[in-house]
Amino acid sequence: MSLPDRLYNMKFAEYFDSMRKMYLQDDKFKEICDNYCSNIADVEKYRKKREKNFSKEQQCENLSKELEEEILFYLVRKS
């Protein structure tokens, strides 16, 4: 068993050797690290959803504006 990839980041760079040992030997430390990795995965998942939702929101907003213009144009033309 080795250190999860998500723990290899610059915040912990100077502690990699210690972290590897502690992760294998200390169950409490392993649990904290595993919870951290799980949380980071959740953050990434929700960030992707937010970006996807933002894109859809922008598309809907643009379409709404185009349809508003079309409605107004239609109203003016038919009045």
C-alpha positions in Angstrom: 0.0 0.0 0.0 1.4 3.4 -0.9 0.5 7.0 -0.5 -2.6 8.1 -2.5 -1.8 10.2 -5.5 -3.9 13.1 -4.3 -1.4 13.6 -1.4 1.4 14.3 -3.8 1.0 18.1 -4.0 3.2 21.0 -3.2 1.6 21.7 0.2 3.1 18.4 1.5 6.2 18.2 -0.7 8.8 18.5 2.1 6.9 15.8 4.1 6.5 13.0 1.5 8.9 10.6 3.2 7.4 11.1 6.6 3.9 10.9 5.1 4.6 7.5 3.4 5.8 6.0 6.7 3.0 7.5 8.8 0.3 6.5 6.2 1.4 2.8 6.6 2.0 2.8 10.3 -0.6 5.2 11.8 -4.3 4.3 11.3 -5.5 7.7 12.5 -3.2 9.5 10.1 -4.3 7.1 7.3 -7.9 7.9 8.0 -7.3 11.6 7.9 -5.4 11.3 4.6 -8.1 9.1 3.1 -10.8 11.6 4.2 -8.7 14.4 2.7 -8.4 12.5 -0.6 -12.1 11.8 -0.7 -12.9 15.4 0.0 -10.6 16.6 -2.8 -12.3 14.2 -5.2 -15.7 15.7 -4.2 -14.4 19.2 -4.7 -13.2 18.3 -8.2 -16.5 16.6 -9.0 -18.6 19.6 -7.9 -16.3 22.1 -9.7 -16.8 20.2 -12.9 -20.6 20.1 -12.4 -20.6 23.9 -11.7 -18.6 24.6 -14.8 -20.9 22.4 -16.8 -24.0 24.0 -15.3 -22.5 27.5 -15.9 -22.1 26.7 -19.5 -25.7 25.4 -19.8 -26.9 28.5 -17.9 -25.1 30.8 -20.4 -26.5 28.9 -23.4 -30.0 29.2 -21.9 -29.5 32.9 -21.2 -28.3 33.6 -24.7 -31.2 31.7 -26.2 -33.6 33.6 -24.0 -32.2 36.9 -25.2 -32.5 35.8 -28.8 -36.1 34.7 -28.3 -37.0 37.9 -26.5 -35.7 39.8 -29.6 -37.6 37.5 -31.9 -40.8 38.0 -29.8 -40.4 41.8 -29.9 -39.7 41.8 -33.6 -42.7 39.7 -34.2 -44.9 41.9 -32.1 -43.7 45.1 -33.8 -44.1 43.5 -37.3 -47.6 42.3 -36.6 -48.9 45.4 -34.8 
